[in-house]
């Protein structure tokens, strides 16, 4: 069960107060463990566990559970900027998964909106930025925006330091060469 941020702050304050009491009563060893427990609770205040759960589920190709975890987040704008960026990246990837399933214009627009938001907020990992740009390039190709797609693919190629997306980028550039205009 996931508790509200206010409840976690309250629990942290109680744990710190209890650790202070243990220090003054002479139980230094136990107070250290209580401080560590308080630090763990503080970590959950700043790190949204739903994003972490969604990332794990997405890596396991369990799209339904990943989407359920992300939909539990009511106010993504209240998260830290890095968490917000990954929230939008994951929402964009899930919407992109719906594109391949049904190809709706709404899913394409949602995917594009979330991926652009993730890039504008700022993804920390260069391979994540490259992945977002490759997905946006795929949308641009689908919408016949050749210049934008080419620009996104060039940026993705620069960001892809591991070479993980090089084959996909090459295939998309070949598709661009075949496009008229």
C-alpha positions as CSV (number, residue, x, y, z in Angstrom):
1,X,0.0,0.0,0.0
2,X,1.3,3.4,-0.9
3,X,0.8,6.3,1.5
4,X,0.5,10.0,0.9
5,X,3.5,12.3,1.1
6,X,2.2,14.0,4.2
7,X,1.9,10.6,6.0
8,X,5.5,9.7,5.1
9,X,6.7,13.1,6.4
10,X,4.8,12.5,9.7
11,X,6.3,9.0,10.0
12,X,9.8,10.4,9.3
13,X,9.3,13.0,12.1
14,X,8.2,10.4,14.5
15,X,11.2,8.2,13.7
16,X,13.6,11.1,14.1
17,X,12.0,12.0,17.4
18,X,12.2,8.4,18.6
19,X,15.9,8.2,17.4
20,X,16.6,11.4,19.4
21,X,15.0,9.8,22.5
22,X,17.1,6.7,22.0
23,X,20.3,8.8,21.8
24,X,19.5,10.6,25.0
25,X,18.6,7.3,26.8
26,X,22.0,5.9,25.8
27,X,20.9,3.4,23.1
28,X,23.2,4.7,20.4
29,X,23.2,1.5,18.4
30,X,19.4,1.4,18.1
31,X,19.2,5.1,17.3
32,X,21.4,4.6,14.2
33,X,19.1,1.9,12.9
34,X,16.1,4.1,13.5
35,X,17.8,7.0,11.7
36,X,18.5,4.7,8.8
37,X,14.9,3.6,8.7
38,X,13.9,7.3,8.7
39,X,16.3,7.9,5.8
40,X,14.6,5.1,3.9
41,X,11.2,6.7,4.5
42,X,12.6,10.1,3.3
43,X,13.9,8.5,0.2
44,X,10.3,7.3,-0.7
45,X,9.1,10.9,-0.3
46,X,11.4,12.1,-3.0
47,X,11.4,9.0,-5.3
48,X,8.0,8.0,-6.6
49,X,7.9,4.3,-6.3
50,X,5.2,4.1,-9.0
51,X,7.7,5.2,-11.7
52,X,10.1,2.6,-10.5
53,X,7.5,-0.1,-10.5
54,X,6.4,1.0,-14.0
55,X,10.0,0.8,-15.3
56,X,10.4,-2.7,-13.9
57,X,7.1,-3.8,-15.5
58,X,8.0,-2.2,-18.8
59,X,11.3,-4.0,-18.9
60,X,9.4,-7.3,-18.3
61,X,7.1,-6.4,-21.2
62,X,4.1,-6.3,-18.8
63,X,2.4,-3.2,-20.3
64,X,-0.8,-3.5,-18.4
65,X,0.8,-3.4,-15.0
66,X,3.2,-0.6,-16.0
67,X,0.2,1.5,-17.2
68,X,-1.7,0.8,-13.9
69,X,1.3,1.9,-11.9
70,X,1.7,5.1,-13.9
71,X,-2.1,5.8,-13.7
72,X,-1.9,5.8,-9.9
73,X,0.2,9.0,-10.1
74,X,-2.4,11.7,-9.8
75,X,-0.2,14.8,-10.0
76,X,3.0,14.2,-12.0
77,X,3.8,17.9,-11.9
78,X,4.3,17.5,-8.1
79,X,7.2,15.1,-8.7
80,X,10.9,16.0,-9.0
81,X,11.9,17.1,-12.5
82,X,13.9,14.0,-13.2
83,X,11.0,11.8,-12.1
84,X,8.6,13.9,-14.2
85,X,10.7,13.3,-17.3
86,X,10.8,9.6,-16.8
87,X,7.0,9.6,-16.1
88,X,6.4,11.2,-19.4
89,X,8.9,8.9,-21.2
90,X,7.2,5.9,-19.8
91,X,3.7,7.3,-20.7
92,X,5.0,8.0,-24.2
93,X,6.4,4.5,-24.6
94,X,3.1,3.0,-23.4
95,X,1.1,5.2,-25.8
96,X,3.6,4.1,-28.5
97,X,2.8,0.5,-27.7
98,X,-0.9,1.3,-28.3
99,X,0.1,2.8,-31.7
100,X,1.4,-0.6,-32.9
101,X,-1.7,-2.3,-31.5
102,X,-4.4,-0.1,-33.1
103,X,-2.7,2.9,-34.8
104,X,-5.1,5.5,-33.5
105,X,-4.4,9.2,-34.1
106,X,-5.1,9.9,-30.4
107,X,-2.5,7.4,-29.3
108,X,0.1,8.9,-31.7
109,X,-0.6,12.4,-30.5
110,X,-0.4,11.2,-26.8
111,X,2.8,9.5,-27.5
112,X,4.3,12.5,-29.2
113,X,3.2,14.9,-26.5
114,X,4.6,12.8,-23.7
115,X,7.9,12.2,-25.5
116,X,8.4,15.8,-26.3
117,X,7.6,16.7,-22.7
118,X,10.1,14.2,-21.4
119,X,12.8,15.7,-23.6
120,X,12.0,19.3,-22.7
121,X,12.0,18.5,-18.9
122,X,15.3,16.7,-19.4
123,X,16.1,13.0,-19.3
124,X,19.4,12.2,-17.5
125,X,20.5,9.2,-19.5
126,X,21.7,9.8,-23.0
127,X,20.4,6.4,-24.2
128,X,16.9,7.4,-22.9
129,X,17.1,10.7,-24.8
130,X,18.2,8.8,-27.9
131,X,15.3,6.3,-27.5
132,X,12.8,9.2,-27.1
133,X,14.2,10.9,-30.2
134,X,14.0,7.7,-32.3
135,X,10.4,7.2,-31.3
136,X,9.6,10.8,-32.2
137,X,11.4,10.3,-35.5
138,X,9.1,7.3,-36.2
139,X,6.1,9.4,-35.5
140,X,7.5,12.2,-37.8
141,X,8.0,9.6,-40.6
142,X,4.5,8.4,-40.2
143,X,3.2,12.0,-40.5
144,X,5.5,12.6,-43.6
145,X,7.7,15.2,-41.8
146,X,10.9,14.2,-43.4
147,X,13.1,17.2,-42.3
148,X,12.0,16.8,-38.6
149,X,12.5,13.0,-38.7
150,X,16.0,13.4,-40.2
151,X,16.9,16.0,-37.6
152,X,15.7,13.8,-34.7
153,X,17.5,10.8,-36.1
154,X,20.8,12.7,-36.3
155,X,20.4,13.9,-32.7
156,X,19.6,10.3,-31.6
157,X,22.7,9.0,-33.4
158,X,24.8,11.5,-31.4
159,X,23.1,10.5,-28.1
160,X,23.4,6.8,-28.7
161,X,26.8,6.2,-27.2
162,X,26.3,2.5,-26.7
163,X,25.2,1.8,-30.3
164,X,22.1,0.1,-29.1
165,X,19.8,2.0,-31.5
166,X,22.2,2.2,-34.4
167,X,20.4,-0.6,-36.4
168,X,17.0,1.0,-35.8
169,X,18.4,4.5,-36.8
170,X,19.9,3.0,-40.0
171,X,16.6,1.4,-40.9
172,X,14.7,4.6,-40.3
173,X,17.2,6.6,-42.4
174,X,16.7,4.1,-45.2
175,X,13.0,4.7,-45.0
176,X,13.5,8.4,-45.1
177,X,15.6,8.1,-48.3
178,X,12.7,6.2,-50.0
179,X,10.2,8.9,-49.0
180,X,9.2,11.4,-51.7
181,X,10.1,15.1,-51.2
